[in-house]
Amino acid sequence: MDKSFREDYNKLGGKDRGSGQHFCCWQCDESLTGQRYVLRDDHPYCIKCYESVFANSCEECSKIIGIDSKDLSYKDKHWHEACFSCSKCRQSLVDKQFGSKSEKIYCGNCYDAQFASRCDGCSEIFKAGTKKMEYKTRQWHEKCFACVVCKTPIGTKSFIPREQEIYCANCYEEKFATRCVKCNKIITSGGVTYKNEPWHRECFTCSNCSTSLAGQRFTSREDKPFCADCFGELFAKRCYSCKKPITGIGGTRFISFEDRHWHNDCFMCASCQSSLVGRGFITDGEDIICPDCAKAKLM
């Protein structure tokens, strides 16, 4: 026995752990001659010590996974082969796809049933590899992401959401777009509102002459719009002096006396042509005259 071997031999308590005569467990020093043992880091261990020091505990049954058992591991956890099963249905997961959630493992069916996201259209799960169509916090199968009216899949086309429903552009316009009360066609831009109802600009016309009223002065009678000229010709009082309509549009003021009416500018003395607005006047037959002309006529 050379010097260096004798020193190592003495450090090991007088036993030569590597010799054929004194082949002992590195942990308990029991002889391994004729016994089963395990080498780890070039050191021999008896089965009992190896399992006590190095073997993993089963996540399911908490028992040691001995050297005679297959050790299945996932994310630093270990199971006996017989214990590696779905936490819900107990089906064996050996050589099968599985998922994990909250420190538990599940077979594919149980995982999907409990945790997989579901389509907002058909409520079925999204299986692995299934294409999702997403909008804000909602998601659909590609075939389920369709217009609620015509059922046509949206795909990459434009769509319009309204109250949790999805519409293609055509169906949305048909169902919700503003329509002209005259022609019933969709108003795509501009338009005029009259009595809280929408009109195309070209449809909002005088009820008598069909002249466009968009941006023009107009008035109404019996809920029908008329341009100023037509309203005056059809419905306005007429000035006793000039015989033209007194429309009142634009703030025009007029004078009434008995059953006769005058524009302010037409209300003048029949003799001297001075304005009688705000002055006293006297009737002279069908005429009206100012007090001065009345005096002169009596003298």
C-alpha positions in Angstrom: 0.0 0.0 0.0 1.6 3.3 -1.1 1.7 6.4 1.1 -1.1 8.4 -0.6 -3.5 5.5 -0.6 -2.7 4.9 3.2 -3.5 8.5 4.0 -6.9 8.3 2.2 -7.5 5.0 3.9 -6.9 6.5 7.3 -9.2 9.5 6.6 -12.0 7.1 5.8 -11.8 5.6 9.3 -9.6 2.8 8.5 -11.7 1.2 5.7 -10.7 0.9 2.1 -14.1 1.6 0.5 -12.7 0.9 -3.0 -11.1 -2.4 -2.3 -12.7 -5.7 -3.0 -12.4 -6.8 0.7 -13.9 -3.6 2.2 -16.5 -2.4 -0.4 -18.8 -0.3 1.8 -21.8 2.2 1.4 -20.5 5.7 1.2 -23.3 6.8 3.6 -23.7 4.1 6.2 -20.4 2.1 5.8 -22.2 -1.2 5.5 -20.5 -3.7 3.3 -21.8 -3.8 -0.2 -20.1 -7.1 -1.0 -22.7 -9.3 -2.7 -25.4 -6.5 -2.3 -27.2 -4.3 -4.8 -25.8 -0.8 -4.8 -26.0 2.5 -6.8 -23.1 4.6 -7.9 -23.5 8.4 -7.6 -20.7 10.8 -8.2 -18.4 7.8 -8.3 -19.4 6.8 -4.8 -21.3 3.6 -4.0 -24.5 3.6 -1.9 -26.6 0.8 -0.6 -30.2 0.9 -1.9 -31.6 2.1 1.4 -29.2 5.0 1.8 -29.5 6.0 -1.8 -33.3 6.2 -1.7 -33.2 8.0 1.6 -30.7 10.6 0.5 -31.4 11.0 -3.3 -34.7 9.6 -4.3 -37.7 11.9 -4.9 -41.0 11.8 -3.2 -44.1 11.3 -5.3 -46.3 14.4 -5.6 -49.5 12.2 -5.5 -48.9 9.6 -2.7 -45.9 11.3 -1.0 -44.0 8.0 -0.9 -40.4 7.6 -2.0 -39.9 6.8 -5.7 -37.5 3.9 -5.3 -34.9 2.8 -7.8 -37.2 0.0 -8.9 -39.9 2.5 -9.8 -40.0 4.8 -12.9 -39.7 8.5 -11.9 -41.9 10.8 -14.0 -41.1 14.5 -13.6 -42.7 17.8 -14.7 -41.6 21.3 -13.5 -39.5 20.0 -10.6 -42.3 17.6 -9.4 -42.1 13.9 -9.5 -44.6 11.0 -9.6 -44.6 7.2 -9.6 -45.7 6.0 -13.0 -48.9 4.6 -11.5 -49.6 8.0 -9.7 -49.1 10.2 -12.8 -52.8 10.7 -13.5 -55.4 13.5 -14.1 -56.3 15.3 -10.9 -60.0 15.3 -11.9 -60.8 12.0 -13.8 -57.8 10.0 -12.6 -57.0 8.8 -16.1 -53.3 7.9 -16.5 -51.3 10.6 -18.2 -48.3 8.4 -19.1 -47.4 9.1 -22.7 -50.4 11.4 -23.1 -50.8 15.2 -23.5 -51.7 17.0 -20.3 -51.9 20.5 -18.9 -51.3 22.0 -15.5 -53.2 24.6 -13.5 -52.8 25.7 -9.9 -50.1 23.1 -9.1 -52.3 20.3 -10.5 -52.1 18.3 -13.7 -55.1 17.4 -16.0 -55.7 15.3 -19.1 -56.4 17.3 -22.2 -60.2 16.9 -22.0 -60.5 17.9 -18.3 -58.1 20.8 -18.8 -60.1 22.1 -21.7 -63.4 21.7 -20.0 -62.3 23.7 -16.9 -59.8 26.2 -18.1 -59.7 26.5 -21.9 -61.0 29.8 -23.4 -64.3 29.6 -25.2 -65.8 31.2 -28.3 -68.2 34.1 -27.7 -70.2 32.8 -30.6 -70.7 29.1 -30.1 -69.4 28.8 -26.5 -67.2 25.8 -27.6 -63.5 25.7 -26.5 -60.6 26.7 -28.6 -58.6 23.5 -29.3 -54.9 23.6 -29.8 -54.0 25.1 -33.1 -57.4 26.7 -33.6 -57.3 30.2 -35.2 -58.9 32.9 -33.0 -60.5 36.1 -34.1 -60.3 38.7 -31.3 -61.9 42.1 -30.8 -61.3 43.9 -27.5 -62.0 41.4 -24.7 -63.9 38.9 -26.9 -62.8 36.1 -29.1 -64.4 33.8 -31.7 -63.7 30.8 -33.9 -63.0 32.0 -37.4 -66.3 30.5 -38.7 -68.2 32.1 -35.7 -66.9 35.6 -36.2 -69.8 36.4 -38.6 -72.4 39.1 -39.2 -75.4 38.6 -36.8 -77.8 39.4 -39.6 -76.6 37.6 -42.8 -74.3 35.1 -40.9 -71.5 35.7 -43.4 -68.0 35.2 -41.8 -66.3 38.6 -41.4 -62.8 37.3 -42.1 -60.6 40.3 -42.9 -63.5 42.5 -44.1 -64.6 45.6 -42.2 -67.2 45.2 -39.5 -69.2 47.4 -37.1 -69.9 46.4 -33.5 -73.2 47.4 -31.8 -74.5 46.3 -28.4 -72.4 43.2 -28.2 -73.3 42.2 -31.8 -71.1 42.2 -34.9 -72.4 43.5 -38.3 -70.9 43.5 -41.7 -70.9 47.0 -43.3 -73.9 46.3 -45.6 -76.2 44.8 -43.0 -75.3 47.6 -40.5 -76.3 50.2 -43.1 -79.5 48.4 -43.9 -80.5 48.1 -40.3 -79.2 51.3 -38.6 -78.1 53.9 -41.2 -80.1 57.1 -41.3 -82.6 57.2 -44.1 -84.2 60.2 -45.9 -87.9 60.5 -44.9 -88.7 61.5 -48.5 -86.9 58.8 -50.7 -86.1 56.3 -47.9 -82.5 55.9 -49.2 -79.5 56.0 -46.9 -78.0 59.4 -46.1 -74.3 58.7 -46.4 -73.1 62.3 -45.8 -74.5 65.8 -45.1 -78.2 65.9 -45.0 -80.8 68.2 -43.5 -82.9 67.8 -40.3 -86.4 69.2 -40.3 -88.8 68.6 -37.5 -86.3 66.1 -36.1 -86.5 64.1 -39.3 -83.6 63.5 -41.8 -83.6 64.5 -45.4 -81.1 64.4 -48.3 -80.2 68.0 -49.1 -81.6 67.5 -52.6 -84.8 66.0 -51.2 -85.6 68.9 -48.9 -87.5 71.0 -51.4 -90.4 73.5 -51.5 -93.7 71.6 -51.4 -95.1 73.8 -54.2 -92.3 74.5 -56.7 -89.7 71.9 -55.7 -86.9 74.4 -55.3 -84.2 73.2 -52.9 -84.6 74.7 -49.4 -81.2 73.6 -48.0 -79.5 76.7 -46.7 -82.4 78.9 -47.8 -85.1 80.8 -45.9 -88.4 78.8 -45.7 -91.5 78.5 -43.7 -94.1 75.7 -43.2 -97.8 75.2 -43.3 -99.5 72.0 -42.1 -96.0 70.5 -41.6 -95.0 71.1 -45.2 -92.0 73.3 -46.0 -92.4 76.2 -48.6 -90.0 78.7 -50.0 -90.7 82.3 -49.2 -92.1 83.1 -52.6 -94.5 80.2 -52.7 -95.6 80.7 -49.1 -96.3 84.3 -49.8 -98.2 83.6 -53.0 -100.3 80.8 -51.5 -101.0 81.7 -47.9 -99.7 85.2 -46.9 -101.9 88.3 -46.3 -101.5 90.9 -49.1 -100.7 94.5 -48.6 -103.7 96.8 -49.3 -101.4 99.3 -50.9 -98.9 97.4 -53.1 -100.9 94.1 -53.3 -97.8 92.1 -52.6 -97.7 89.3 -50.0 -96.9 90.1 -46.4 -94.8 87.1 -45.5 -93.3 88.1 -42.2 -90.1 86.1 -43.2 -86.9 87.8 -42.0 -88.8 89.9 -39.4 -90.8 92.1 -41.8 -93.4 94.1 -39.8 -96.8 95.0 -41.0 -99.9 97.1 -39.9 -103.4 95.8 -39.7 -106.6 97.9 -39.5 -110.0 96.3 -39.6 -109.7 93.7 -42.4 -106.9 95.5 -44.2 -103.1 95.0 -44.0 -100.1 97.0 -45.0 -96.3 96.6 -45.1 -94.8 99.1 -42.7 -93.3 100.9 -45.7 -96.6 101.0 -47.5 -98.6 102.4 -44.6 -98.7 106.1 -45.8 -101.1 109.0 -46.0 -103.0 108.8 -49.3 -102.6 112.6 -49.7 -99.1 113.6 -48.7 -97.5 110.1 -48.8 -95.9 110.6 -45.3 -95.5 107.5 -43.2 -98.3 106.8 -40.7 -96.4 104.2 -38.6 -96.6 105.2 -35.0 -99.0 108.2 -35.8 -102.7 108.7 -35.7 -104.6 108.6 -38.9 -108.1 109.2 -40.2 -110.1 107.1 -42.7 -111.4 108.9 -45.8 -113.6 106.4 -47.6 -111.2 103.7 -48.7 -108.2 105.9 -48.0 -106.3 106.6 -44.8 -104.8 110.1 -44.3 -102.7 111.9 -41.7 -104.4 114.4 -39.3 -102.8 117.4 -41.1 -104.3 116.3 -44.5 -107.6 115.6 -42.8 -107.7 119.2 -41.4 -106.7 120.7 -44.7 -109.4 118.8 -46.5 -112.1 120.1 -44.0 -111.0 123.8 -44.4 
